[in-house]
């Protein structure tokens, strides 16, 4: 009997130990399940207010997840810090980047997660050019963020009224006709500003005219430059003729502190028309410039503009963090949050769906000029996200500047730039980037 009793006691003790262990494991799992999945995202563009708002609203709408935004560096220093983190496996779960051309380089690490099929509905809502620019060699490397930038035609209403011009020009042919009427050499006043100098803005600005005349920058596979074409020569000849043949644009730069887009020339009333972006609206309003804005003038093949975009991308960390990071990207790309980001930055929506959000409607009511910039996005294109773009753009603006200064013909300038672009692209492709 004692033996039986002891046996049973041992059995009960063993069962109790197992039960206690099971309870401990269950408690541990429950505690783990109740602990939020914390992950970080890096930014070079969000303000502290934006980071706080994003973190707070995301956490509240996604129980069990906690986003932690970190401003890492300005745009010029951002990519080196990202690459250093990738090499040491200390990367964040999500990146927000102001330069989409960084993404192919980041993807070479094998730690960027393509978004193909993960955000299809939101991707399809984007303006077509913005959507297309997210893909590189068949992979969607990121998602567009609201707060885009494009450019339109600014014109001085007082100058137009004095010259008897009732409406802003709708085509480049009309721009020339109006510029002739607005130019007064004796008073050092010109009809329009054409950018000079050593800056990416020059190629960024000119590419829109290239597209409006039916040209393209690179071929579909991004293996060869295509701007050295009849359309390209026509587009560059337009600029050169404005400066050198018709003399309706100043033949020198008005750059101030690195500003190459001509805003100082327009603000000082040295020119009556300017191609520029929404970033100058507040300055012109503050200085009481009597300006109006119109869609970017149509070329021989239609309308265009160049759209600068920011992107958000997903990096490999842990499965739980990756899932939460994808939810953050979905959250940032939603119409509601897109409207918030656009109004906070003074930028533009990345999709038409954001225009109908109450917050953006309120913003448009106070800033009516933005509707023209937003309308222009329908016709715009985006620079290709190839790692070679920076080098291609530098060769392009160098040769454009040489043509504007009369050192080479438009045809020769583009031939030289295209040759250099092909060399850079061949080198890039040989390295598999």
Rosetta blueprint (number, residue, H / E / L):
1 X L
2 X H
3 X H
4 X H
5 X H
6 X H
7 X H
8 X H
9 X H
10 X H
11 X H
12 X H
13 X H
14 X H
15 X H
16 X H
17 X H
18 X H
19 X H
20 X H
21 X H
22 X H
23 X H
24 X H
25 X H
26 X H
27 X H
28 X H
29 X H
30 X H
31 X H
32 X H
33 X H
34 X H
35 X L
36 X L
37 X E
38 X E
39 X E
40 X E
41 X E
42 X E
43 X E
44 X L
45 X L
46 X L
47 X L
48 X H
49 X H
50 X H
51 X H
52 X H
53 X H
54 X H
55 X H
56 X H
57 X H
58 X H
59 X H
60 X H
61 X H
62 X L
63 X L
64 X L
65 X E
66 X E
67 X E
68 X E
69 X E
70 X E
71 X E
72 X L
73 X L
74 X L
75 X H
76 X H
77 X H
78 X H
79 X H
80 X H
81 X H
82 X H
83 X H
84 X H
85 X H
86 X H
87 X H
88 X L
89 X L
90 X L
91 X L
92 X L
93 X L
94 X E
95 X E
96 X E
97 X E
98 X L
99 X L
100 X L
101 X L
102 X H
103 X H
104 X H
105 X H
106 X H
107 X H
108 X L
109 X L
110 X L
111 X L
112 X E
113 X L
114 X L
115 X L
116 X L
117 X L
118 X L
119 X L
120 X H
121 X H
122 X H
123 X H
124 X H
125 X H
126 X E
127 X L
128 X H
129 X H
130 X H
131 X H
132 X H
133 X L
134 X L
135 X E
136 X E
137 X L
138 X L
139 X E
140 X E
141 X L
142 X L
143 X E
144 X E
145 X E
146 X E
147 X E
148 X E
149 X E
150 X L
151 X E
152 X E
153 X E
154 X E
155 X E
156 X E
157 X H
158 X H
159 X H
160 X H
161 X H
162 X H
163 X L
164 X L
165 X L
166 X L
167 X L
168 X L
169 X L
170 X L
171 X E
172 X H
173 X H
174 X H
175 X H
176 X H
177 X H
178 X H
179 X H
180 X H
181 X H
182 X H
183 X L
184 X E
185 X H
186 X H
187 X H
188 X L
189 X E
190 X E
191 X E
192 X E
193 X L
194 X L
195 X L
196 X L
197 X L
198 X L
199 X L
200 X H
201 X H
202 X H
203 X H
204 X H
205 X H
206 X H
207 X H
208 X H
209 X H
210 X H
211 X H
212 X H
213 X L
214 X L
215 X L
216 X L
217 X L
218 X E
219 X L
220 X L
221 X L
222 X L
223 X L
224 X L
225 X E
226 X L
227 X L
228 X L
229 X L
230 X H
231 X H
232 X H
233 X H
234 X H
235 X H
236 X H
237 X H
238 X H
239 X H
240 X H
241 X H
242 X H
243 X H
244 X H
245 X H
246 X L
247 X L
248 X L
249 X L
250 X L
251 X L
252 X L
253 X L
254 X L
255 X L
256 X E
257 X L
258 X L
259 X E
260 X L
261 X L
262 X L
263 X H
264 X H
265 X H
266 X H
267 X H
268 X L
269 X L
270 X L
271 X E
272 X E
273 X E
274 X E
275 X E
276 X E
277 X E
278 X H
279 X H
280 X H
281 X H
282 X H
283 X H
284 X H
285 X H
286 X H
287 X L
288 X L
289 X L
290 X L
291 X E
292 X E
293 X E
294 X E
295 X L
296 X L
297 X L
298 X E
299 X E
300 X L
301 X L
302 X E
303 X L
304 X L
305 X L
306 X E
307 X E
308 X E
309 X E
310 X E
311 X E
312 X E
313 X E
314 X E
315 X E
316 X L
317 X L
318 X L
319 X H
320 X H
321 X H
322 X H
323 X H
324 X H
325 X H
326 X H
327 X H
328 X H
329 X H
330 X H
331 X H
332 X H
333 X H
334 X L
335 X H
336 X H
337 X H
338 X H
339 X H
340 X H
341 X H
342 X H
343 X H
344 X H
345 X H
346 X L
347 X L
348 X E
349 X L
350 X L
351 X E
352 X H
353 X H
354 X H
355 X H
356 X H
357 X L
358 X H
359 X H
360 X H
361 X H
362 X H
363 X H
364 X H
365 X H
366 X H
367 X L
368 X L
369 X L
370 X H
371 X H
372 X H
373 X H
374 X H
375 X H
376 X H
377 X H
378 X H
379 X H
380 X L
381 X E
382 X E
383 X L
384 X L
385 X L
386 X L
387 X L
388 X L
389 X H
390 X H
391 X H
392 X H
393 X H
394 X H
395 X H
396 X H
397 X H
398 X H
399 X H
400 X H
401 X H
402 X H
403 X H
404 X H
405 X L
406 X L
407 X L
408 X L
409 X L
410 X H
411 X H
412 X H
413 X H
414 X H
415 X H
416 X H
417 X H
418 X H
419 X H
420 X H
421 X H
422 X H
423 X H
424 X H
425 X H
426 X H
427 X H
428 X H
429 X H
430 X H
431 X L
432 X L
433 X L
